């Protein structure tokens, strides 16, 4: 009986530890909504605008990421890529391929 009780205690400890760890990971992984909207607002960023222009140009010329840009700052790279994706998506809802 003693062996089964110690096994139960270990299983209980593992389950509780997993629940606590899992909750902490989820809380750390999800930023607050106001933080995310503030950090992802690149509309006034020059690298974002450059990405939008180049994305639209590649869309107009049927190219896929014609120029590969690399910036020293990670934030500039992220802004450019987000702008490029927005520009390359363009107004696809308005395009008609007849």
C-alpha positions as CSV (number, residue, x, y, z in Angstrom):
1,X,0.0,0.0,0.0
2,X,2.9,2.3,0.8
3,X,4.2,2.0,-2.7
4,X,0.9,3.0,-4.3
5,X,0.6,6.1,-2.0
6,X,4.1,7.3,-2.9
7,X,3.3,6.8,-6.6
8,X,0.0,8.8,-6.2
9,X,1.9,11.7,-4.5
10,X,4.4,11.8,-7.4
11,X,1.7,11.7,-10.0
12,X,-0.2,14.5,-8.2
13,X,3.0,16.6,-8.0
14,X,3.7,16.2,-11.7
15,X,0.1,17.1,-12.6
16,X,0.1,20.2,-10.4
17,X,3.6,21.2,-11.7
18,X,2.5,20.9,-15.3
19,X,-0.6,22.9,-14.7
20,X,1.3,25.7,-13.0
21,X,4.0,25.7,-15.6
22,X,1.5,25.6,-18.5
23,X,-0.4,28.5,-17.1
24,X,2.7,30.6,-16.7
25,X,3.8,29.8,-20.3
26,X,0.4,30.9,-21.7
27,X,0.5,34.1,-19.6
28,X,4.0,35.0,-20.8
29,X,3.2,34.1,-24.4
30,X,0.2,36.4,-24.8
31,X,1.0,40.1,-24.6
32,X,-1.5,42.5,-23.4
33,X,-3.8,43.8,-26.1
34,X,-2.8,47.4,-25.7
35,X,0.9,46.5,-25.9
36,X,0.5,44.5,-29.1
37,X,-1.5,47.2,-30.9
38,X,1.0,49.8,-29.9
39,X,4.1,47.8,-31.0
40,X,2.6,46.6,-34.3
41,X,1.5,50.1,-35.5
42,X,4.1,50.7,-38.2
43,X,2.0,52.9,-40.5
44,X,4.2,55.9,-39.8
45,X,7.5,53.9,-40.0
46,X,9.6,54.7,-43.0
47,X,10.7,51.1,-43.4
48,X,7.0,49.9,-43.3
49,X,6.2,52.4,-46.0
50,X,9.1,51.3,-48.1
51,X,7.9,47.7,-47.7
52,X,4.4,48.7,-48.8
53,X,5.7,50.4,-51.9
54,X,8.0,47.5,-52.9
55,X,5.2,45.0,-52.1
56,X,2.8,46.9,-54.4
57,X,5.4,47.1,-57.1
58,X,6.1,43.4,-56.9
59,X,2.4,42.7,-57.1
60,X,2.0,44.9,-60.1
61,X,4.9,43.2,-61.9
62,X,3.8,39.7,-60.7
63,X,7.0,39.1,-58.7
64,X,7.4,37.4,-55.3
65,X,9.7,39.4,-53.0
66,X,11.9,40.7,-55.9
67,X,14.3,42.5,-53.6
68,X,15.5,40.9,-50.3
69,X,16.1,43.7,-47.9
70,X,18.1,43.2,-44.7
71,X,18.2,45.9,-42.0
72,X,20.5,46.1,-39.0
73,X,17.7,46.7,-36.5
74,X,15.2,43.9,-35.9
75,X,12.4,46.4,-35.5
76,X,13.2,47.9,-39.0
77,X,13.2,44.4,-40.5
78,X,9.9,43.5,-38.9
79,X,8.3,46.8,-40.0
80,X,9.5,46.4,-43.6
81,X,8.3,42.8,-43.8
82,X,4.9,43.7,-42.4
83,X,4.7,46.6,-44.9
84,X,5.8,44.4,-47.8
85,X,3.1,41.8,-46.9
86,X,0.5,44.5,-46.7
87,X,1.6,46.0,-50.0
88,X,1.9,42.6,-51.8
89,X,-1.5,41.6,-50.6
90,X,-2.8,44.8,-52.3
91,X,-6.4,45.0,-53.2
92,X,-6.8,41.4,-54.2
93,X,-10.5,41.6,-53.4
94,X,-10.8,44.2,-56.2
95,X,-8.8,42.2,-58.8
96,X,-10.8,40.3,-61.4
97,X,-9.0,37.7,-63.5
98,X,-11.4,37.2,-66.4
